[in-house]
């Protein structure tokens, strides 16, 4: 008798708008698992939700030896411990190639409930609208003092966890290649893994490379440099459409100001929430 089992999940699709930008999209929702994903088309939304469901099923405390789901063949021996999902938003501040940038900072903001991150961004955007301030993107260096303090204080009050890797460039001009950037990001992710060993990590990173081949090479290099026992999924997003990833930009900008300008004004707001702050050469 075969050990393979088949699970069927209902998926509901409906027209929606991208959070933060109000750009039209389609959302695919799985009521049984209470998870959703979106895409520019229905087909893309369905593709994304199927991938997310597969990823979500790996978090279950089960001993499923074989699953055949919606045309996908997934053979996986599950661990007895529950791997709960942990979202990490990643962005950088500073540049690798410019020797004038003494440091480059890559920051991660860890969130256990993504709805809390959405609420923080929503409150910030509402405040900006009330002050009649129009923005195309929620970024640290273009934000005013009040907005910076609101976002950073919100990160702290929500209990989000902060992880930072800063590179002391020592005046070097470092090529901004997929391999070099992946090496830097992997330093951060391996540190996060040390703190979140019982969780499965979903990495949501501000799109750094716009060519598909560069993004593919980045993903491959990242996988090669991350500890093998870490289970993770990575998603590259456009920060002009997905404002939540910019929470990491606010953190990275605050930390970079500390290293480059000896400015602790915003760093002091978040310092108690920083679990890891590592300097590499």
Helices and strands as residue ranges (DSSP letters): E 5-6, E 12-17, E 24-30, E 35-39, H 42-57, E 67-69, E 72-74, E 84-93, E 103-111, H 114-130, H 145-157, E 161-168, H 178-195, E 199-206, H 212-225, E 232-237, G 243-245, H 246-261, H 267-270, G 271-273, E 274-280
